[in-house]
Each structure stands twice: as structure tokens, then as C-alpha cells.
Amino acid sequence: MRTKYISQVNAQRYKNLDLEKGLKLSEGLNIFIGSNDSGKSNFIALLKFLKDSISDNTSSKKNGATDFIKALADLGESRMLNVGCLPPEKVNLTYSFFVENIINNELNLHLSILCLDKKYPQIVEEYLSEFSEHHDEPFYFYRFSHHQSSGYGAIFDTEDISRYTAVNEIPNDEIGLSIIPKLLEQVEVIPEAKIIYHVRRQIINGSILVWH
């Protein structure tokens, strides 16, 4: 399996972009044309947000802030919420990655970020799944309560999704994909997670997040 590039980005209630049906991208050069304030910069900011949120440093807090928190600040914090919506409300983002294999399927990374009034936004749901015409299989799933600083979830064995490992105390100030190594240190039975590590590594080294 080779994850090659971001093939589509979906966004709900994000600034002035209406991407509920998604914006498809091609491999290589993508050119965005539009008038001022049409959302070109806001879309590019979504790509930068993902890249900046995921670090190779499994203890990524620097000066008290994680890479995710810093990336949220660059995105506008709760101002990322569409002006027609009032907090508390969720901004839903889904990044689809084209996977080169026999059936050319996709990986979907979904993030649901709760924007709060006078409080910092936080992740309330996150999952990574493999999607094809015939199936949608999860690799991991996390859920958070906005009343707590940590959440719970499951990491599925990528060789056999009927097997999974429960994880707790997942911090809501970091993207779970970024801290997979740290989360797996806490469990007794470590699932097969090479695909998750593979996607994480390719995002970190920039091989699927390149634009000009």
C-alpha cells in the first residue's frame, strides 16, 4: 500500500467554504482560480493545518502548546467557524488520501472540532478509515467530551479489524494520528498498526502534502 496524495477535502461550517460535497484534487499541480475572498487561501490553510498539526515528536508540547494548538491558532481558533453559525458548533473536516494498490482505494481522516464561545476549540471526534466501493474499515476511532480534557477510543488491528485495542486518556489538544506511538505504549496487547504508522510518516515527511 502506498499513500500517494490528498485526493479530496470535505469541510462543514468552515469559514466561507461550502465543501460538504468535497473538493477533489489531482496528483501533482493543482491550480485554484477565483475572485478575492472566494476561499482560495482558506482552502490552502486547511492543507497547512493538517501538516502543521502532526509532528514526529511524540511529546510535542513546546512552550505549553502542542503542534495541534499552534495550528489551530493559525487557522483562526473559533473564528474558523462559519459566520452564519454560533458556538458551540462543530467544524467537520475530512481529508481523503489516494492509495495505490490493487483496487486503488482511499484513506479518510476525519476530524470534528468543537468551536466554543470564549474557550479554545477542541477535537470531539477523530477517526481514520479505509474506504472502497465495497467496504469502509476503521483503523482507529476516538471520541471526546468537551467537559473533559481526555477521551477514549479504539485502535483496530489492520490485519484483522475484528480485533481492536481500547485506549483511554487520549488528550484532546493533539491529533490522535500524531501520537499513535505514545498511545500504544499504554496498552498491553499492541495491535498490528503498520498502515497507521505508514500514513502518519508520509504526512510528517511531506510526501502527500506538497503544494506550490
C-alpha positions in Angstrom: 0.0 0.0 0.0 1.3 3.4 -1.0 -0.5 6.6 0.1 0.2 9.0 -2.8 -1.6 12.3 -2.3 -4.7 14.1 -0.9 -7.5 13.3 -3.3 -10.3 15.3 -1.7 -11.1 17.6 1.2 -14.5 17.9 2.7 -15.4 20.7 5.2 -18.6 21.6 7.0 -19.1 25.0 8.7 -15.6 26.1 8.0 -15.2 29.8 7.3 -16.7 30.8 3.9 -16.1 27.4 2.2 -19.0 25.2 1.2 -17.2 21.9 0.8 -19.8 19.4 2.2 -19.6 17.5 -1.1 -15.8 17.9 -1.2 -13.2 19.4 -3.4 -11.3 16.9 -5.5 -7.6 17.2 -6.0 -5.3 15.6 -8.6 -1.8 14.3 -8.2 0.8 17.0 -8.9 0.0 20.6 -9.6 -3.5 21.9 -8.7 -4.4 25.5 -9.7 -7.0 27.5 -7.8 -8.8 30.3 -9.7 -11.3 32.6 -8.1 -12.0 36.2 -7.1 -10.8 37.8 -3.9 -12.5 36.4 -0.8 -13.7 33.3 -2.7 -11.9 30.9 -0.3 -8.7 30.0 -2.1 -6.5 31.0 0.9 -8.8 29.4 3.4 -8.6 26.1 1.5 -4.8 26.1 1.4 -4.9 26.9 5.1 -6.7 23.6 5.6 -3.9 21.7 4.0 -1.3 23.6 6.0 -3.3 22.9 9.2 -3.1 19.1 8.7 0.6 19.2 8.0 1.4 21.5 11.0 -0.8 19.5 13.4 1.1 16.3 13.0 4.6 16.1 14.5 7.3 13.5 14.7 7.8 14.5 18.3 5.6 12.2 20.3 5.8 14.6 23.2 5.1 17.6 21.0 4.3 20.3 23.7 6.5 23.2 23.3 6.1 26.3 25.5 3.0 24.7 26.9 1.3 24.3 23.5 1.0 21.3 21.2 1.5 21.4 17.4 -2.3 21.0 17.0 -3.0 24.0 19.3 -0.5 26.1 17.3 -2.0 25.0 14.0 -5.5 25.9 15.4 -4.2 29.4 16.2 -3.0 29.8 12.7 -6.4 28.7 11.4 -8.2 31.3 13.5 -9.2 29.3 16.6 -13.0 29.6 16.9 -13.1 32.1 14.1 -12.7 29.2 11.8 -16.5 28.7 12.3 -18.7 30.0 9.5 -20.1 33.4 10.4 -23.6 32.1 9.9 -23.1 29.6 12.8 -23.0 30.4 16.5 -20.8 28.5 19.1 -20.9 25.9 20.4 -20.8 24.3 17.0 -18.6 21.7 15.2 -16.4 22.2 12.2 -16.1 18.9 10.4 -13.0 18.2 8.2 -12.3 15.1 6.2 -9.1 14.5 4.3 -9.1 11.7 1.7 -5.9 10.1 0.6 -5.5 8.2 -2.7 -4.0 4.8 -2.0 -2.1 3.0 -4.8 -2.8 -0.7 -4.6 -4.8 -3.4 -6.4 -8.2 -1.6 -6.0 -6.9 2.0 -5.7 -9.0 2.8 -2.6 -8.9 5.8 -0.2 -8.0 6.5 3.4 -10.2 9.1 5.1 -9.0 11.1 8.1 -12.0 12.7 9.8 -11.7 15.5 12.4 -14.6 17.1 14.2 -13.6 20.2 16.1 -15.9 21.9 18.5 -15.7 25.7 18.5 -16.7 27.3 21.8 -17.5 30.8 22.9 -14.6 32.3 24.8 -12.8 28.9 25.0 -10.3 27.2 22.8 -11.6 24.8 20.2 -11.0 21.1 20.8 -11.3 17.8 19.0 -14.5 15.9 19.8 -14.2 13.1 17.3 -11.5 11.6 15.1 -11.1 8.5 13.0 -9.0 7.0 10.2 -10.7 4.5 7.9 -10.0 2.7 4.6 -12.8 3.3 2.0 -13.5 1.4 -1.2 -16.6 0.6 -3.3 -17.2 -2.5 -1.2 -16.2 -1.6 2.4 -15.3 1.1 4.9 -13.0 -0.3 7.5 -11.8 1.7 10.6 -8.2 1.8 11.7 -8.9 3.9 14.8 -11.7 5.8 16.4 -11.6 8.4 19.2 -14.3 10.3 20.9 -14.1 13.2 23.5 -16.4 15.1 25.8 -16.0 18.8 25.7 -16.3 18.7 29.5 -13.2 16.7 29.9 -9.5 17.1 28.8 -9.2 13.5 27.5 -11.2 10.9 25.6 -11.4 7.3 24.8 -11.4 5.1 21.7 -10.1 2.0 19.9 -7.2 1.1 17.6 -8.1 -1.7 15.2 -5.7 -4.4 14.1 -5.1 -3.5 10.4 -4.7 -7.2 9.6 -8.0 -8.2 11.3 -10.4 -5.4 12.1 -12.5 -7.7 14.3 -9.6 -7.3 16.8 -9.1 -4.0 18.5 -7.4 -2.4 21.5 -9.2 0.0 23.7 -7.3 3.2 24.6 -8.1 5.8 27.3 -6.8 9.1 28.4 -6.4 10.4 24.9 -5.6 14.2 25.1 -7.9 16.5 23.2 -5.2 19.0 22.4 -3.4 16.7 19.9 -4.4 14.9 16.8 -4.5 11.2 17.6 -2.7 10.2 14.5 0.3 12.2 15.6 0.5 10.5 19.0 -0.2 6.9 18.0 3.2 5.7 19.3 2.6 7.2 22.7 -1.0 5.8 22.9 0.3 2.3 22.1 2.8 2.4 24.9 -0.1 2.4 27.3 -1.7 -0.9 26.2 -0.8 -4.5 26.9 -1.7 -6.0 23.6 -0.4 -4.0 20.7 -2.4 -4.3 17.5 -0.9 -4.5 14.0 -0.8 -0.8 13.0 1.7 -0.6 10.2 -0.8 1.2 7.9 -1.5 3.8 10.5 2.3 4.4 11.0 2.7 4.5 7.3 0.1 7.3 6.8 1.5 9.2 9.8 5.0 9.0 8.4 4.1 10.2 4.9 2.2 13.2 6.3 5.1 14.1 8.5 7.7 13.9 5.8 5.5 15.8 3.4 5.3 13.3 0.7 1.5 13.6 0.4 1.2 17.2 1.5 3.2 19.1 -1.2 1.8 22.2 -3.0 3.4 25.1 -4.9 
